[in-house]
Amino acid sequence: MKRFACLLFLPLLLALPGCQTATAPASAGVESHAEITLKEGDVIKVSFPGAPNLDSAPQPIRRDGKITLPLMGEAVAAGLTPVQLQNEILAAIGSQLLSKEVQVTVVSSTFSVYLDGAVMRPGKIDTDHPITILDAIMEAGGFDYSKANTTAVRVIRHPRGATAYAYYTVNVQSMMDGADKQPFYLQPGDIVHVDQKFSWF
């Protein structure tokens, strides 16, 4: 309900003083799918390349935010990125490993993003895999081309632990034209707002 309330009040959010948008830097979307924060319900696999006998089968992160590993027992996973979890595991049991290697792989991660504005089917999209802004728009039925400003699509993001929203402006038209081949990946809870084209009439 909070997310849908956010959609209803989106025009007010965009009009607030100090709510400035910026063209999305490459790192805003390209790396986010690799650095996504783990949460309860995500299914992950922990592998030890130097000791495959310690590999764990894919397991969901429990409601208490933990997983269970050989040698280590319970480990907190929720709230960490895969890289941070790798480092935590190494810090805990690295002295018992001949090869100091740990690999955390996200098998599935269900999360939601929200689309608003000039798309055919505004609303929530649930996904269990990394999703780009273009993928999300297509899942929402595509642009309403009679209204959509495809060159300046806004992404509203509330980074974990941050007190303020972050705003990005993405030229989706250049992606569709093939001029921009850099995908912009969405993060859980992102709101994608497609503005209407400005018209004198």
KEDOTI-338959 format. One record per atom (N, C-alpha, C): residue in three letters; z, x, y. Coordinates in pm, whole numbers, plus 50000, padded with zeros to 5 digits. Layout:
KEDOTI-338959
alaZXY...
//
This chain:
KEDOTI-338959
met500005008249880met500005000050000met500005008550125lys500725019950121lys500755028750238lys499375033750273arg498585037150168arg497245042450193arg496355031850255phe496455019250203phe495605008850259phe496045005650401ala497375006650427ala497845004750565ala497255015350654cys497165027450602cys496585038450679cys495135035450714leu494415029250620leu493015025950645leu492925015350755leu493845005550751leu493804994850849leu494055000050990phe494905010151001phe495245015551131phe494475028251164leu493415030851089leu492635043051109leu492125044451251pro491565033551312pro491085035251451pro492175039751545leu493425035151522leu494535039551607leu494845054251585leu494795058551458leu495035072751427leu494045081551500leu492775077351497leu491735085651556leu491835086151707ala492475075951765ala492555075351911ala493805081851967leu494745085751881leu495995091551929leu495765104452005pro496515107152112pro496385119852184pro496715131352092gly495975142052106gly496235153952027gly495595153751890cys494995142351850cys494335141551720cys492915146551735gln492735159351727gln491435165451749gln490775168651617thr489445167551616thr488705171151496thr488025184451518ala487735191251408ala487025203951415ala486015204451302thr484925211551325thr483965213251217thr484655220151101ala484445215050982ala485185220150866ala484825234550835pro485825243650832pro485555257350788pro485265257250639ala484575267350591ala484185267750450ala485405266550359ser486505272950396ser487675273050309ser488345259550298ala488065250450394ala488725237450392ala488325229350270gly487085230650227gly486625222650115gly486245230549993val485765242550011val485215250049898val486295254649803glu487425259149855glu488455264849769glu489515254849727ser489545243149793ser490655234049770ser490745229249627his489595227649557his489645222749420his490285232949328ala490195245849362ala490785256349279ala492275258049311glu492685254049433glu494045256249477glu494835243249484ile494345233049416ile495005220149422ile496435221349369thr497345214049432thr498745214549391thr498955205949268leu499585211749168leu499845204449044leu500875193449067lys500725182548993lys501645171349007lys501905165148870glu502925156648862glu503235150148735glu502035142048687gly501785142548557gly500645135448501gly499425144248483asp499325155248558asp498215164548538asp498325170748398val497195172648333val497185179148202val496715193548220ile497525203048176ile497185217248193ile497295224648060lys496615235848053lys496675244647936lys497085258347984val498055264247920val498525277747953val498095287147841ser497305297347878ser496775306847779ser497265320847810phe497385328747705phe497785342747716phe496685351147651pro495705356047730pro494565363247672pro494955374847582gly496075381347611gly496495392747529gly497335388847409ala497745376147403ala498575371347292ala498245356747264pro497055354147209pro496605340347188pro497525331947101asn498385338347023asn499345330746941asn500355323347027leu500465327347154leu501385320647246leu500735309247324asp499405307847308asp498705297347383asp499315283647354ser499445275647459ser499965262047440ser498795252347434ala498985241647359ala497975230947360ala498035224047496pro496945217847538pro496975210447666pro498145200547666gln498895200647775gln500045191747783gln500165185947923pro500635173547933pro500825167648066pro502085172948131ile502055173848261ile503275177048336ile504145164548334arg505375166148286arg506255154648267arg506725148948401arg507365137448393arg507845130748514arg508895138948588asp509565148048514asp510525156948581asp509835169048642gly508485169548632gly507725180548693gly507625192948607lys508065192148480lys508145204148396lys507175203648278ile506925215548223ile506225217148096ile507085225848006thr506705226947878thr507445235347784thr506535246247732leu507025258747733leu506225270247690leu506985278847589pro506245285547499pro506885295047408pro507555306247489leu508615311647437leu509385322647498leu510145318347623met509605308847696met510175305347826met510965292347823gly510595283347736gly511225270147737gly510625261647847glu511465254847922glu510975246048027glu510605254048152ala509525249748216ala509075256148339ala508645245348438val509035246948562val508635237448666val507175240248703ala506345229848696ala504925231348728ala504525223148850ala505085211248864ala504725202548976ala505095209149109gly504195207949205gly504445213949336gly503875227949351leu503385233749241leu502795247149245leu501285246249228thr500565256149277thr499155257349243thr499065264249106pro497925263449038pro497795270648910pro498125285448922val497685291849029val497955306149048val499455308549064gln500125300049141gln501565301649159gln502305299849027leu501855290348945leu502495288348814leu502275300448725gln501065306148728gln500805318448653gln501795329348692asn502005330948823asn502915341348872asn504365338548829glu504755325748830glu506125322148788glu506325325448640ile505315322548559ile505425325348415ile505515340448391leu504665347948462leu504705362548448leu506055368248490ala506595362748599ala507895367748647ala508985365048544ala508875354048471ala509915350248376ala509815357548243ile508575359248192ile508445364948056ile507485376848050gly507085381748165gly506135392948168gly506615405148093ser507935407348093ser508485419148025ser508335418247873gln508075406047822gln507925404147679gln506465404347633leu505565406047731leu504135405847700leu503555419947706leu502755423447608leu502075436347612leu500965436147717ser500265425047725ser499205423347825ser499715413447929lys499835418048053lys500415409648158lys499365399848212glu498945390948125glu497925381148165glu498355367148125val498245358048222val498505343848197val497425335948270gln496905325848205gln495875317648267gln496275303048257val496345296348373val496655282048378val495365274648412thr494965265548323thr493745257848342thr494095243148357val493545236748458val493745222348476val492715215048391val493175208048289val492295200648198val491875187548263ser492815180548322ser492495168348396ser493555166048503ser493125160248613ser494035157648724ser493545145048795thr494235133948772thr493815121448833thr494435120148972phe493605117349069phe494095115049205phe493165105349276ser493585101149394ser492825091249469ser492395096749604val491225092249649val490775094449785val490345080849840tyr490195079849971tyr489945066950035tyr488765068050129leu487885057950126leu486715057850213leu486765045850306asp486385048250432asp486465037950534asp485245039250625gly484885028450690gly483805029150787gly482475024850727ala481405031650770ala480045027250738ala479565032050601val480285027550496val479835029350358val479725015450297met479015014550186met478745001350128met479984994950066arg480845003150005arg482044997649940arg483275005749982pro483835003050100pro485045010150142pro486195007550046gly487105017050038gly488285015049955gly488705027649884lys489445025949774lys490025037149700lys489115041349586ile489015054549566ile488305060049451ile489295068649372asp489415065649243asp490255073649154asp489355083249077thr489785095649065thr488995105648993thr489895114648912asp489365119648799asp490145128948716asp489515142848717his488655145448815his487995158548825his487755161648972pro487515174349007pro487235177649146pro486065169349198ile486165164349322ile485145155649378ile484795160349519thr483505160749548thr483055164949681thr482955152749771ile482825155249900ile482685144249995ile481415136349968leu480355143149927leu479105136249897leu479245127749771asp479925133049668asp480185125349546asp480945112449579ala481975113749663ala482815102249696ala482015091549770ile481175095849862ile480355086249938ile479385079049845met478795086349750met477885080049654met478635070149566glu479875073349527glu480665064149445glu481045051649523ala481065052749655ala481345041149740ala480065033449773gly478995035949698gly477745028749719gly476805035249817gly477205046749871gly476365053849967gly476625049150109phe475935055450202phe476065051750343phe475465038050369asp475995031250468asp475325019650526asp474425025450636tyr473175028150600tyr472295035750689tyr471965028450818ser472205015450823ser471965008350948ser473025011551052lys474135017351006lys475245020051098lys475745034451095ala475635041150979ala476375053650956ala475875065551038asn476835072851092asn476555085951151asn476775096251040thr475705100250976thr475805108950858thr476005123650893thr475865126951021thr475975141051062thr477385144851106ala478275135151115ala479645138251161ala480625129051089val480825131550959val481765123650879val483135130250890arg484145122150917arg485475127650937arg486315127050809val487065137650787val488015138150676val489405139750737ile490295130650701ile491675130950751ile492565134950634arg493315145450652arg494085151350542arg495525153750587his496455151050498his497865154050526his498295165050431pro498175177750471pro498515188850382pro499955187850334arg500165191450209arg501505190750149arg502495199050230gly503585192950268gly504625199850342gly504395200350492ala503215196150538ala502905196650681ala503435184150750thr503735185450878thr504235173950954thr503115166851029ala501925172851033ala500825166851108ala499585165851020tyr498705156851057tyr497435155450987tyr496475166551028ala495585169950934ala494485179150966ala493205170950966tyr492285174351058tyr491055166751074tyr489865176251060tyr488855171650985tyr487625179450968tyr486425170550995thr485385176451049thr484125169351070thr483065176150983val482425168350897val481495173850798val480105167850820asn479095176350827asn477705171850839asn477165169250699val477315156950653val476885153350518val475355152550511gln474725149150622gln473265148350623gln472635161750587ser473215172750638ser472655185950607ser472815189250459met473865183950395met474045185850251met472965178250174met472695165950217met471685157850149met470285163650170asp470065170050285asp468755176050314asp468565189450244gly469675194950189gly469595207850122gly469775219650214ala470025217050344ala470215227950439ala471585234450422asp472585226550385asp473935231750362asp474235230250214lys474295241550145lys474515241249999lys475975243549962gln476855243950063gln478285246450039gln478995233150019pro479485230149899pro480155217149879pro481485216449951phe481845204549996phe483145202350058phe483955193849961tyr484965200049897tyr485785193049800tyr486935185649869leu487195173649822leu488285165649876leu489575168849803gln490685166249870gln492005168149813gln492665154649794pro493675153849706pro494345140949683pro494835134649813gly494525121749827gly494985114449944gly494095115450066asp493015123350059asp492115124550174asp491525110950211ile491355108650340ile490665096850391ile489345101350451val488255095750401val486915098950452val486485087350540his486275090150668his485875079650763his484465082250813val483565072850786val482185074150831val482025066050959asp481895072951071asp481715066351200asp480375059251208gln480285049751298gln479015043251325gln478215051451426lys476905050651416lys476035057451511lys476215051151649phe476175059851749phe476275054851887phe474975047951924ser475085036651987ser473875029652029ser474115023452167trp473055023352248trp473125017252380trp473005002152370phe472554997252255phe472274982852244phe473184976452141
//
